[in-house]
Amino acid sequence: MLGSGDLVYGDYFDEFREEDDKDDIDKEQSIDEIKAGILKRRYVNERDIVTVVFKAMEEIGEFKFNLNHVDPRKPMDTYIFISESEEARNKVIWFLEYAAIPYQIKGTTNIIFDREIK
């Protein structure tokens, strides 16, 4: 199956959905640039959320987190952000609201949001 190109998913899928210049990938993006990229693509890449999380760490310090898919059978549909840090969850919620990305809070540590913006 290797090299067939028939099946693309997981971490590689974002590369094909990404419309930004490849030269800009290594550039530090501002929150406004991340939001603009999401709204332009109508899609949230993993890199978008991880960048937001790292920016939050710069502000509030290190914290543990996990970013995963709600349903591993449909990894392109939905993300779940998990953290014990209330400050970290508040930063992610702030960004999701700022970028107009609908989300749900499950339990005390989980934030679930769709990758595709409708």
N, C-alpha and C positions, 0 to 999 in steps of 0.2 A: 504494500500500500504506500510505502514511502515514495515520494516523488510523483504520486499520481495527481495531486492537487484537487482531488475530489472532495476532501473533507477538511475544513478549516474551522477550528473552534478554540476555545480557551484563550490563553494569553496572546496567541497569534491573531485572533479574530479582530482585536482592536486595531491592529496595524492596517487592516483593510478598510475599516470604517473611518479611520483617521483621515481628515482632509487637510490638515495643517501641513505646512512645509516641513520636510524632513530636517531642514537646517534649524528649525525652531524647537525641535524636541529637547535638546539639551539646555535650552535657554530657560532660566528661571521665569516662571509666569506669575503675574500678579493675579489676585482674586478676580479682578475685572476681566482679565484676559481668559482665565479659565471659564468664567461664566459666558463670555462672548463665544468661545469655542464650542461649548455645550449647546448654546442656543443656535449657533450656525449649523452644527451637525444634527441637532435634535437628538443627541445621544450622549450618555455619560460614559467616558472611558475610565478604566481603572486608574490610569495615571492622573486624571482630574482629581479624584477623591484622595488618592495617596498624597498628592501635592498639597491639597487643603489640610490633610492631617499633619504633614510635616510643618506647614506654616503654623498650625495650632501648637505644635510642640515647641516652636521657636518662641511663642508667646507664653505658654503655661508650663513648659518643661516636658520631660519625657513621660510617656504613659504607654501602657500596653493596649493594643487593639488588634482586631481581626477584621478583615474585609473578605467576605465570602459570598457565595451564591446561595440563594434560598433553596432552590431546587437544582441539584447537580445535574439532573437530566435536561434542564433548560438553562444552561449557564449564561446565556445572552440576555435573559429577561430581567432579573432582579438581583440587587445587591443587598447584603445585610452587613451593617457596621456594628461591631460589638466592642464595647469597652466598659470597664468598671469605673472609669473616670467620668464623673458628671460634667466637669469642665470640658473634656474632650467631646462628649456627646453634645453639649450645648454649642460648641464651635461648629460641629458638623451640621446640626439642626439649623444654626444661623445661616450657613452657606446654602443648604438645601432651600430654605425659604428665600434667600437673596436671589438664587438662580431659578426660582419658581419650579422646583422639582418636588412633586408630591412625595410624601413619606408617611410611614406609620411607625409608631413606637410600640414595641412588643416587650413586655416585662420591664425590668428596670435597666437593662443594659443593651437592648437591641433596637437599631433603627433600620427599617426596611424601606428601600426606594427602588423604583423602576429605572432601568438604564435608558430606555427610550422615552423621549419627551413627546407627549401627544398634543 
